[in-house]
Amino acid sequence: MNSGSEQKAYRAESITVTFEARRCLHAAECVHGLPEVFDLEKRPWIQPDNATAERLAEVVRRCPSGALQYRLVEGGAETPDRPTTITRSSTGQLTVRGELSVETPQGVRTETRAVLCGCGQSRLQPYCDHAGPCGQ
């Protein structure tokens, strides 16, 4: 990810998981997928040593907003979905998966997953933050 993001890193021996809280839309894919790693009652709430790198990467890829990302210690990162897909919710939110270049006020970010604002009222443009009708 490029600069301009406020993300926190959680390191294990073979994988690092990063979390950008302001992009989290609380889909809970992480908590449901690996509750032994993603536990909101613990500090830190992400404990990557509690699962294999392969399983952790699989669950992180389920995060629709891209708030969670990972990098393997050997240098492997997430492979973007191909072809790129865009799904529009009934309220206008755009869920995008694939090889993405997203223009933000801080510059262009390379992404593999994002939920983009469709109503223009997000304070986190172009990402959805549930502030407007498209995030409801």
N, CA, C and O of each residue as an XYZ file, in Angstrom:
544
protein
N       0.834     -1.181      0.000
C       0.000      0.000      0.000
C       0.879      1.244      0.000
O       2.002      1.227      0.505
N       0.365      2.296     -0.559
C       1.121      3.535     -0.617
C       0.946      4.330      0.658
O       0.089      4.014      1.483
N       1.752      5.354      0.818
C       1.637      6.203      1.997
C       0.298      6.921      1.996
O      -0.404      6.952      0.985
N      -0.047      7.497      3.142
C      -1.338      8.149      3.269
C      -2.328      7.269      4.002
O      -3.405      7.730      4.379
N      -1.981      6.011      4.210
C      -2.874      5.119      4.940
C      -2.395      5.031      6.378
O      -1.201      5.127      6.658
N      -3.335      4.849      7.273
C      -3.017      4.658      8.680
C      -3.268      3.198      8.987
O      -4.375      2.819      9.369
N      -2.253      2.382      8.824
C      -2.422      0.960      9.029
C      -1.490      0.453     10.107
O      -0.412      1.001     10.340
N      -1.928     -0.593     10.750
C      -1.168     -1.211     11.816
C      -0.751     -2.599     11.343
O      -1.540     -3.305     10.714
N       0.490     -2.994     11.642
C       1.012     -4.286     11.208
C       1.045     -5.272     12.373
O       1.388     -4.922     13.502
N       0.680     -6.507     12.065
C       0.699     -7.614     13.035
C       1.562     -8.703     12.408
O       1.186     -9.297     11.398
N       2.720     -8.963     13.010
C       3.704     -9.869     12.418
C       3.721    -11.226     13.085
O       3.617    -11.346     14.305
N       3.854    -12.242     12.255
C       4.094    -13.612     12.705
C       5.352    -14.077     11.988
O       5.939    -13.323     11.211
N       5.759    -15.286     12.237
C       7.002    -15.790     11.655
C       6.979    -15.802     10.130
O       7.990    -15.490      9.500
N       5.834    -16.160      9.520
C       5.812    -16.297      8.066
C       4.848    -15.359      7.343
O       4.748    -15.400      6.117
N       4.132    -14.508      8.101
C       3.165    -13.607      7.466
C       3.011    -12.339      8.301
O       3.103    -12.371      9.529
N       2.776    -11.225      7.613
C       2.423     -9.971      8.272
C       1.050     -9.562      7.767
O       0.813     -9.499      6.561
N       0.152     -9.287      8.697
C      -1.194     -8.817      8.374
C      -1.245     -7.336      8.723
O      -0.801     -6.934      9.799
N      -1.782     -6.525      7.821
C      -1.960     -5.111      8.113
C      -3.453     -4.810      8.170
O      -4.261     -5.435      7.484
N      -3.793     -3.833      9.011
C      -5.183     -3.438      9.197
C      -5.284     -1.924      9.140
O      -4.575     -1.215      9.853
N      -6.169     -1.438      8.289
C      -6.434     -0.008      8.147
C      -7.858      0.236      8.672
O      -8.832      0.089      7.934
N      -7.963      0.606      9.936
C      -9.244      0.684     10.645
C     -10.279      1.557      9.940
O     -11.457      1.200      9.904
N      -9.871      2.670      9.390
C     -10.857      3.581      8.803
C     -11.521      3.015      7.558
O     -12.564      3.517      7.141
N     -10.939      1.977      6.953
C     -11.570      1.338      5.790
C     -12.450      0.161      6.176
O     -13.183     -0.359      5.334
N     -12.395     -0.269      7.425
C     -13.154     -1.432      7.868
C     -14.647     -1.128      7.855
O     -15.086     -0.136      8.436
N     -15.426     -1.980      7.193
C     -16.869     -1.813      7.121
C     -17.598     -2.869      7.954
O     -18.814     -3.026      7.838
N     -16.863     -3.580      8.782
C     -17.414     -4.534      9.748
C     -18.216     -5.657      9.096
O     -19.276     -6.041      9.589
N     -17.706     -6.174      7.994
C     -18.335     -7.334      7.356
C     -18.151     -8.583      8.217
O     -18.907     -9.546      8.085
N     -17.151     -8.568      9.094
C     -16.860     -9.643     10.061
C     -16.412    -10.948      9.412
O     -16.475    -12.002     10.045
N     -15.965    -10.896      8.174
C     -15.432    -12.100      7.523
C     -14.233    -12.640      8.296
O     -14.049    -13.854      8.392
N     -13.426    -11.749      8.841
C     -12.235    -12.164      9.587
C     -12.617    -12.834     10.899
O     -12.126    -13.918     11.212
N     -13.484    -12.196     11.662
C     -13.889    -12.708     12.973
C     -14.588    -14.051     12.837
O     -14.357    -14.956     13.639
N     -15.434    -14.187     11.833
C     -16.137    -15.461     11.616
C     -15.219    -16.519     11.026
O     -15.356    -17.706     11.323
N     -14.283    -16.088     10.189
C     -13.403    -17.040      9.513
C     -12.317    -17.619     10.393
O     -11.998    -18.801     10.271
N     -11.736    -16.819     11.279
C     -10.662    -17.268     12.171
C     -10.790    -16.566     13.525
O     -10.006    -15.667     13.831
N     -11.763    -16.966     14.330
C     -11.937    -16.292     15.618
C     -10.747    -16.434     16.552
O     -10.586    -15.625     17.467
N      -9.908    -17.445     16.342
C      -8.722    -17.606     17.182
C      -7.623    -16.600     16.826
O      -6.690    -16.400     17.602
N      -7.733    -15.975     15.665
C      -6.780    -14.947     15.241
C      -7.380    -13.551     15.416
O      -6.732    -12.652     15.951
N      -8.616    -13.379     14.964
C      -9.287    -12.080     14.993
C     -10.279    -12.080     16.156
O     -11.402    -12.565     16.025
N      -9.854    -11.536     17.286
C     -10.659    -11.567     18.502
C     -10.767    -10.149     19.053
O      -9.800     -9.602     19.584
N     -11.944     -9.567     18.923
C     -12.159     -8.170     19.332
C     -12.020     -7.959     20.834
O     -11.880     -6.822     21.286
N     -12.055     -9.032     21.609
C     -11.930     -8.921     23.065
C     -10.471     -8.890     23.526
O     -10.199     -8.540     24.674
N      -9.532     -9.250     22.649
C      -8.114     -9.318     23.023
C      -7.363     -8.096     22.520
O      -7.819     -7.397     21.615
N      -6.209     -7.852     23.120
C      -5.284     -6.830     22.653
C      -3.918     -7.460     22.533
O      -3.422     -7.978     23.534
N      -3.280     -7.455     21.390
C      -3.841     -6.952     20.144
C      -4.978     -7.860     19.650
O      -5.014     -9.051     19.959
N      -5.887     -7.286     18.892
C      -7.048     -8.052     18.447
C      -6.728     -9.008     17.304
O      -7.504     -9.922     17.024
N      -5.582     -8.801     16.638
C      -5.126     -9.736     15.595
C      -3.916    -10.470     16.139
O      -2.915     -9.848     16.494
N      -4.004    -11.807     16.207
C      -2.920    -12.644     16.713
C      -2.545    -13.657     15.624
O      -3.001    -14.800     15.646
N      -1.705    -13.221     14.667
C      -1.416    -14.039     13.487
C      -0.693    -15.352     13.779
O      -0.695    -16.243     12.930
N      -0.081    -15.500     14.939
C       0.588    -16.761     15.269
C      -0.397    -17.889     15.541
O       0.013    -19.045     15.648
N      -1.691    -17.583     15.656
C      -2.685    -18.587     16.005
C      -3.263    -19.347     14.817
O      -4.245    -20.073     14.968
N      -2.661    -19.188     13.628
C      -3.101    -19.925     12.434
C      -1.930    -20.026     11.474
O      -0.949    -19.292     11.590
N      -2.045    -20.940     10.527
C      -1.010    -21.053      9.504
C      -1.097    -19.843      8.572
O      -2.159    -19.236      8.426
N       0.002    -19.508      7.960
C       0.034    -18.373      7.033
C      -0.950    -18.594      5.887
O      -1.620    -17.658      5.450
N      -1.034    -19.821      5.405
C      -1.930    -20.128      4.287
C      -3.394    -19.881      4.672
O      -4.143    -19.259      3.919
N      -3.787    -20.367      5.832
C      -5.173    -20.194      6.293
C      -5.455    -18.725      6.586
O      -6.534    -18.227      6.264
N      -4.514    -18.038      7.183
C      -4.682    -16.616      7.495
C      -4.840    -15.797      6.214
O      -5.709    -14.928      6.139
N      -4.020    -16.062      5.220
C      -4.118    -15.351      3.941
C      -5.479    -15.601      3.293
O      -6.079    -14.684      2.732
N      -5.963    -16.837      3.372
C      -7.275    -17.178      2.806
C      -8.389    -16.340      3.445
O      -9.261    -15.833      2.740
N      -8.365    -16.195      4.759
C      -9.402    -15.427      5.453
C      -9.235    -13.932      5.201
O     -10.234    -13.233      5.033
N      -8.021    -13.427      5.171
C      -7.793    -12.004      4.892
C      -8.348    -11.649      3.512
O      -8.905    -10.565      3.338
N      -8.208    -12.538      2.534
C      -8.729    -12.274      1.182
C     -10.251    -12.139      1.163
O     -10.804    -11.605      0.201
N     -10.932    -12.606      2.193
C     -12.396    -12.478      2.260
C     -12.832    -11.066      2.640
O     -13.993    -10.707      2.442
N     -11.931    -10.271      3.177
C     -12.262     -8.910      3.618
C     -12.643     -8.078      2.388
O     -11.778     -7.772      1.568
N     -13.922     -7.708      2.243
C     -14.334     -7.023      1.014
C     -13.778     -5.609      0.882
O     -13.558     -5.139     -0.235
N     -13.550     -4.930      1.990
C     -13.130     -3.527      1.920
C     -11.643     -3.349      1.646
O     -11.216     -2.273      1.227
N     -10.847     -4.394      1.878
C      -9.403     -4.259      1.740
C      -8.759     -3.673      2.980
O      -7.567     -3.365      2.967
N      -9.533     -3.510      4.066
C      -8.968     -3.002      5.323
C      -7.885     -3.944      5.837
O      -6.910     -3.503      6.446
N      -8.058     -5.233      5.593
C      -7.042     -6.230      5.943
C      -6.259     -6.592      4.697
O      -6.836     -6.822      3.634
N      -4.951     -6.643      4.831
C      -4.051     -7.055      3.752
C      -3.013     -7.980      4.367
O      -2.913     -8.068      5.591
N      -2.246     -8.664      3.544
C      -1.171     -9.499      4.070
C       0.017     -9.497      3.131
O      -0.090     -9.182      1.945
N       1.155     -9.860      3.703
C       2.381    -10.084      2.938
C       3.089    -11.250      3.593
O       3.295    -11.274      4.806
N       3.457    -12.219      2.766
C       4.210    -13.368      3.264
C       5.663    -12.977      3.445
O       6.179    -12.164      2.677
N       6.332    -13.530      4.434
C       7.723    -13.194      4.718
C       8.613    -13.479      3.507
O       9.555    -12.732      3.242
N       8.318    -14.559      2.770
C       9.121    -14.865      1.575
C       8.878    -13.884      0.444
O       9.442    -14.039     -0.638
N       8.050    -12.879      0.675
C       7.835    -11.860     -0.343
C       6.553    -12.029     -1.126
O       6.262    -11.207     -1.995
N       5.784    -13.051     -0.857
C       4.541    -13.255     -1.587
C       3.439    -12.345     -1.083
O       3.256    -12.178      0.123
N       2.720    -11.769     -2.005
C       1.583    -10.917     -1.657
C       0.345    -11.483     -2.340
O       0.417    -12.457     -3.090
N      -0.755    -10.871     -2.072
C      -2.031    -11.315     -2.627
C      -2.030    -11.190     -4.143
O      -1.586    -10.181     -4.691
N      -2.525    -12.210     -4.812
C      -2.696    -12.176     -6.252
C      -4.085    -11.632     -6.549
O      -5.069    -12.162     -6.033
N      -4.192    -10.597     -7.361
C      -5.507    -10.029     -7.654
C      -6.402    -11.017     -8.399
O      -5.921    -11.833     -9.185
N      -7.704    -10.934     -8.145
C      -8.672    -11.740     -8.896
C      -8.617    -11.335    -10.363
O      -8.414    -10.165    -10.689
N      -8.798    -12.304    -11.233
C      -8.878    -12.041    -12.672
C     -10.031    -12.835    -13.235
O     -10.107    -14.038    -12.981
N     -10.906    -12.249    -13.964
C     -10.938    -10.831    -14.301
C     -11.385     -9.994    -13.110
O     -11.933    -10.520    -12.141
N     -11.148     -8.693    -13.188
C     -11.614     -7.766    -12.171
C     -13.141     -7.756    -12.194
O     -13.760     -7.762    -13.258
N     -13.740     -7.740    -10.993
C     -15.201     -7.699    -10.909
C     -15.641     -6.474    -10.114
O     -14.968     -6.042     -9.178
N     -16.787     -5.927    -10.510
C     -17.400     -4.802     -9.804
C     -18.845     -5.192     -9.550
O     -19.579     -5.550    -10.472
N     -19.247     -5.115     -8.274
C     -20.620     -5.428     -7.894
C     -21.209     -4.201     -7.219
O     -20.618     -3.650     -6.290
N     -22.372     -3.776     -7.688
C     -23.043     -2.602     -7.114
C     -24.155     -3.085     -6.187
O     -24.987     -3.902     -6.582
N     -24.166     -2.577     -4.951
C     -25.232     -2.931     -4.010
C     -26.499     -2.160     -4.377
O     -26.452     -1.252     -5.207
N     -27.613     -2.509     -3.773
C     -28.868     -1.811     -4.056
C     -28.817     -0.350     -3.617
O     -29.607      0.464     -4.094
N     -27.892     -0.008     -2.710
C     -27.760      1.380     -2.250
C     -26.683      2.162     -3.004
O     -26.548      3.369     -2.805
N     -25.916      1.488     -3.866
C     -24.940      2.180     -4.701
C     -23.483      1.910     -4.382
O     -22.600      2.326     -5.132
N     -23.217      1.223     -3.288
C     -21.841      0.863     -2.930
C     -21.251     -0.031     -4.025
O     -21.943     -0.892     -4.567
N     -19.983      0.176     -4.343
C     -19.304     -0.633     -5.353
C     -18.251     -1.505     -4.682
O     -17.291     -0.989     -4.111
N     -18.424     -2.815     -4.747
C     -17.422     -3.754     -4.237
C     -16.604     -4.194     -5.432
O     -17.135     -4.755     -6.391
N     -15.287     -3.933     -5.368
C     -14.396     -4.173     -6.495
C     -13.298     -5.145     -6.058
O     -12.704     -4.990     -4.991
N     -13.038     -6.151     -6.904
C     -11.981     -7.131     -6.639
C     -11.193     -7.319     -7.928
O     -11.776     -7.503     -8.996
N      -9.876     -7.275     -7.828
C      -9.037     -7.477     -9.004
C      -7.773     -6.655     -8.929
O      -7.315     -6.296     -7.845
N      -7.215     -6.361    -10.078
C      -6.000     -5.560    -10.158
C      -6.420     -4.102    -10.294
O      -6.848     -3.664    -11.362
N      -6.290     -3.348     -9.183
C      -6.870     -2.012     -9.124
C      -5.814     -0.938     -8.899
O      -4.834     -1.149     -8.185
N      -6.030      0.208     -9.517
C      -5.302      1.439     -9.210
C      -6.369      2.432     -8.806
O      -7.179      2.852     -9.633
N      -6.376      2.813     -7.526
C      -7.424      3.668     -6.994
C      -6.837      5.048     -6.724
O      -5.873      5.186     -5.972
N      -7.431      6.075     -7.350
C      -6.985      7.448     -7.132
C      -7.592      7.956     -5.833
O      -8.811      7.960     -5.667
N      -6.726      8.389     -4.908
C      -7.156      8.936     -3.623
C      -6.561     10.330     -3.481
O      -5.682     10.705     -4.258
N      -7.018     11.099     -2.512
C      -6.406     12.422     -2.284
C      -4.918     12.332     -1.951
O      -4.180     13.294     -2.164
N      -4.467     11.182     -1.430
C      -3.053     10.993     -1.095
C      -2.239     10.444     -2.263
O      -1.024     10.285     -2.145
N      -2.888     10.154     -3.382
C      -2.205      9.597     -4.542
C      -2.828      8.272     -4.951
O      -3.818      7.831     -4.368
N      -2.243      7.649     -5.950
C      -2.765      6.388     -6.472
C      -2.325      5.239     -5.568
O      -1.159      5.149     -5.186
N      -3.269      4.366     -5.233
C      -2.988      3.187     -4.405
C      -3.245      1.940     -5.236
O      -4.248      1.845     -5.944
N      -2.334      0.992     -5.141
C      -2.518     -0.304     -5.775
C      -3.302     -1.172     -4.806
O      -2.907     -1.322     -3.650
N      -4.393     -1.736     -5.257
C      -5.304     -2.511     -4.414
C      -5.662     -3.829     -5.084
O      -5.465     -4.007     -6.286
N      -6.191     -4.749     -4.282
C      -6.769     -5.977     -4.819
C      -8.244     -6.089     -4.449
O      -8.991     -6.850     -5.064
N      -8.664     -5.312     -3.422
C     -10.051     -5.326     -2.949
C     -10.393     -3.948     -2.418
O      -9.574     -3.309     -1.759
N     -11.606     -3.490     -2.705
C     -12.047     -2.202     -2.175
C     -13.562     -2.114     -2.236
O     -14.197     -2.721     -3.098
N     -14.132     -1.353     -1.313
C     -15.541     -0.979     -1.374
C     -15.545      0.528     -1.576
O     -15.102      1.290     -0.716
N     -16.051      0.938     -2.722
C     -16.013      2.342     -3.109
C     -17.370      3.002     -2.900
O     -18.413      2.364     -3.042
N     -17.340      4.275     -2.564
C     -18.542      5.061     -2.307
C     -19.256      5.330     -3.627
O     -18.639      5.745     -4.607
N     -20.553      5.091     -3.638
C     -21.343      5.373     -4.828
C     -22.201      6.619     -4.695
O     -22.777      7.078     -5.682
N     -22.298      7.184     -3.471
C     -23.186      8.332     -3.257
C     -22.427      9.653     -3.149
O     -23.034     10.721     -3.229
N     -21.103      9.590     -2.968
C     -20.304     10.802     -2.875
C     -20.262     11.444     -1.503
O     -19.710     12.535     -1.360
N     -20.832     10.799     -0.482
C     -20.880     11.415      0.835
C     -19.858     10.854      1.822
O     -19.812     11.293      2.971
N     -19.056      9.914      1.404
C     -18.034      9.343      2.275
C     -16.982     10.392      2.600
O     -16.611     11.194      1.743
N     -16.504     10.386      3.835
C     -15.406     11.268      4.228
C     -14.063     10.619      3.921
O     -13.013     11.190      4.217
N     -14.091      9.438      3.333
C     -12.882      8.668      3.032
C     -12.797      8.408      1.528
O     -12.329      7.349      1.110
N     -13.235      9.344      0.732
C     -13.269      9.172     -0.723
C     -11.954      8.624     -1.263
O     -10.887      9.051     -0.820
N     -12.002      7.708     -2.190
C     -13.178      7.176     -2.877
C     -13.799      5.975     -2.147
O     -14.772      5.393     -2.628
N     -13.238      5.607     -0.990
C     -13.714      4.439     -0.255
C     -15.006      4.749      0.500
O     -15.224      5.887      0.917
N     -15.849      3.757      0.673
C     -17.075      3.897      1.444
C     -16.738      3.894      2.931
O     -15.908      3.103      3.380
N     -17.387      4.785      3.702
C     -17.215      4.763      5.149
C     -18.562      4.663      5.866
O     -18.643      4.895      7.072
N     -19.605      4.323      5.136
C     -20.969      4.177      5.659
C     -21.579      5.513      6.073
O     -22.577      5.523      6.793
N     -21.009      6.647      5.640
C     -21.516      7.955      6.048
C     -22.780      8.347      5.280
O     -23.632      9.059      5.810
N     -22.900      7.892      4.055
C     -24.039      8.296      3.232
C     -24.984      7.148      2.965
O     -24.832      6.065      3.532
N     -25.957      7.377      2.107
C     -26.969      6.360      1.840
C     -26.428      5.100      1.174
O     -27.041      4.039      1.291
N     -25.293      5.189      0.478
C     -24.778      3.972     -0.174
C     -24.169      3.002      0.826
O     -24.004      1.822      0.516
N     -23.838      3.468      2.000
C     -23.238      2.599      3.006
C     -24.240      2.045      3.997
O     -23.872      1.304      4.909
N     -25.485      2.393      3.828
C     -26.498      1.960      4.807
C     -26.976      0.555      4.541
O     -27.825      0.043      5.271
